[in-house]
């Protein structure tokens, strides 16, 4: 069996220490440190059963549900992996517990206060303290609308970064849960009998071969699920890239043809204008020359006529105007 480090962030170990019937005093002290309320009575509603949670290799939720003072339901969950949907998920589970605590026909007013406590091995709220409390509030003066809903997010990475001089009861419990500083854990056990009892339970669990096997199976199952999810995401990305490439090439060709036609039309118009101007100038010059010659010839013939009328001879006029003999004949005929 693969060796794993069994800390209290392991769902099974956490549930066995805090959610086992008979360990009510441990859970009670832990909840007092979180909620800061007196707890006279506590009843654990759920207890670990591997057969219930491992069915067809699919792991169920290993939450702890307890009733406090007969009027408050608390749901406690240890969450190691960030699936980027936990706020929505915690609201969904809270609403299910709140809905189901009323029998059909009972008055809504007697619905029990429902609190979700989420201990996270990652940071979900970037700003604020490591222990964040969320309630429903009115926009007007930020007043609390009801105390029926309360969500707690206890973020381990933030706790580890915070520097503190004196340990609160919750901070003692956090040192015990994360098991990073043995000195702090030993100090917490000396100051808090409930933590000492919880540690005894924890030491028994990690030393018992059968309990280790169950914790290993659950941990392995969770890792397998994460691997399958990661594989599915990678497969989806590959398919998306391939499909995107095909669609990109197709779209590129289409846009390339359109841009080519547009550019071709533009360049064709420009070249046509340039060619038209050039040919127009050439034709205009040619036509101008032709018309100029004709008009010059016509003027010369008129001049020749006038000279003949003044009594000059044909030969003299032809010499002056450079008209041909044939052109002179047209004048003398007139």
MOLINNOR-V709149 format. One record per residue. N is the residue number from 1. RES is the residue in one letter. PHI is phi in whole degrees, 0 to 359 (none if undefined). Layout:
N;RES;PHI, N;RES;PHI
This chain:
1;X;none, 2;X;300, 3;X;279, 4;X;233, 5;X;274, 6;X;272, 7;X;256, 8;X;284, 9;X;282, 10;X;290, 11;X;307, 12;X;293, 13;X;297, 14;X;301, 15;X;293, 16;X;291, 17;X;285, 18;X;262, 19;X;253, 20;X;281, 21;X;295, 22;X;111, 23;X;254, 24;X;300, 25;X;293, 26;X;295, 27;X;296, 28;X;300, 29;X;295, 30;X;297, 31;X;290, 32;X;300, 33;X;293, 34;X;273, 35;X;271, 36;X;57, 37;X;229, 38;X;287, 39;X;237, 40;X;273, 41;X;222, 42;X;221, 43;X;229, 44;X;280, 45;X;268, 46;X;235, 47;X;219, 48;X;300, 49;X;218, 50;X;300, 51;X;297, 52;X;284, 53;X;261, 54;X;249, 55;X;228, 56;X;55, 57;X;62, 58;X;245, 59;X;270, 60;X;277, 61;X;280, 62;X;261, 63;X;270, 64;X;249, 65;X;241, 66;X;221, 67;X;253, 68;X;250, 69;X;53, 70;X;67, 71;X;228, 72;X;224, 73;X;256, 74;X;239, 75;X;245, 76;X;243, 77;X;225, 78;X;260, 79;X;236, 80;X;266, 81;X;259, 82;X;266, 83;X;259, 84;X;62, 85;X;215, 86;X;288, 87;X;298, 88;X;296, 89;X;295, 90;X;295, 91;X;295, 92;X;297, 93;X;293, 94;X;300, 95;X;296, 96;X;295, 97;X;293, 98;X;297, 99;X;295, 100;X;279, 101;X;272, 102;X;250, 103;X;279, 104;X;301, 105;X;91, 106;X;285, 107;X;290, 108;X;302, 109;X;294, 110;X;267, 111;X;300, 112;X;288, 113;X;301, 114;X;237, 115;X;239, 116;X;256, 117;X;244, 118;X;241, 119;X;259, 120;X;245, 121;X;271, 122;X;206, 123;X;266, 124;X;253, 125;X;242, 126;X;296, 127;X;252, 128;X;91, 129;X;285, 130;X;292, 131;X;252, 132;X;252, 133;X;246, 134;X;238, 135;X;224, 136;X;275, 137;X;234, 138;X;280, 139;X;295, 140;X;289, 141;X;59, 142;X;58, 143;X;281, 144;X;289, 145;X;285, 146;X;205, 147;X;263, 148;X;292, 149;X;246, 150;X;208, 151;X;238, 152;X;244, 153;X;240, 154;X;255, 155;X;256, 156;X;300, 157;X;303, 158;X;294, 159;X;300, 160;X;293, 161;X;277, 162;X;287, 163;X;260, 164;X;216, 165;X;268, 166;X;250, 167;X;275, 168;X;281, 169;X;298, 170;X;295, 171;X;295, 172;X;296, 173;X;296, 174;X;296, 175;X;299, 176;X;294, 177;X;293, 178;X;277, 179;X;55, 180;X;265, 181;X;236, 182;X;297, 183;X;298, 184;X;295, 185;X;295, 186;X;297, 187;X;296, 188;X;297, 189;X;294, 190;X;292, 191;X;271, 192;X;224, 193;X;295, 194;X;294, 195;X;293, 196;X;298, 197;X;294, 198;X;297, 199;X;293, 200;X;298, 201;X;296, 202;X;296, 203;X;298, 204;X;295, 205;X;297, 206;X;285, 207;X;264, 208;X;274, 209;X;298, 210;X;293, 211;X;294, 212;X;298, 213;X;297, 214;X;295, 215;X;298, 216;X;296, 217;X;298, 218;X;292, 219;X;297, 220;X;296, 221;X;299, 222;X;295, 223;X;295, 224;X;298, 225;X;299, 226;X;298, 227;X;295, 228;X;297, 229;X;296, 230;X;298, 231;X;295, 232;X;296, 233;X;297, 234;X;297, 235;X;298, 236;X;297, 237;X;297, 238;X;298, 239;X;298, 240;X;297, 241;X;295, 242;X;296, 243;X;296, 244;X;297, 245;X;297, 246;X;300, 247;X;294, 248;X;295, 249;X;297, 250;X;298, 251;X;294, 252;X;297, 253;X;300, 254;X;300, 255;X;292, 256;X;296, 257;X;296, 258;X;298, 259;X;294, 260;X;296, 261;X;296, 262;X;297, 263;X;296, 264;X;297, 265;X;298, 266;X;299, 267;X;294, 268;X;297, 269;X;297, 270;X;297, 271;X;295, 272;X;296, 273;X;297, 274;X;297, 275;X;295, 276;X;297, 277;X;299, 278;X;299, 279;X;293, 280;X;298, 281;X;298, 282;X;298, 283;X;296, 284;X;296, 285;X;296, 286;X;297, 287;X;295, 288;X;296, 289;X;301, 290;X;300, 291;X;293, 292;X;295, 293;X;297, 294;X;297, 295;X;294, 296;X;295, 297;X;296, 298;X;296, 299;X;294, 300;X;294, 301;X;295, 302;X;297, 303;X;298, 304;X;299, 305;X;300, 306;X;298, 307;X;292, 308;X;296, 309;X;295, 310;X;276, 311;X;103, 312;X;283, 313;X;280, 314;X;300, 315;X;295, 316;X;293, 317;X;296, 318;X;298, 319;X;291, 320;X;287, 321;X;267, 322;X;61, 323;X;282, 324;X;282, 325;X;297, 326;X;296, 327;X;293, 328;X;295, 329;X;298, 330;X;296, 331;X;282, 332;X;294, 333;X;294, 334;X;295
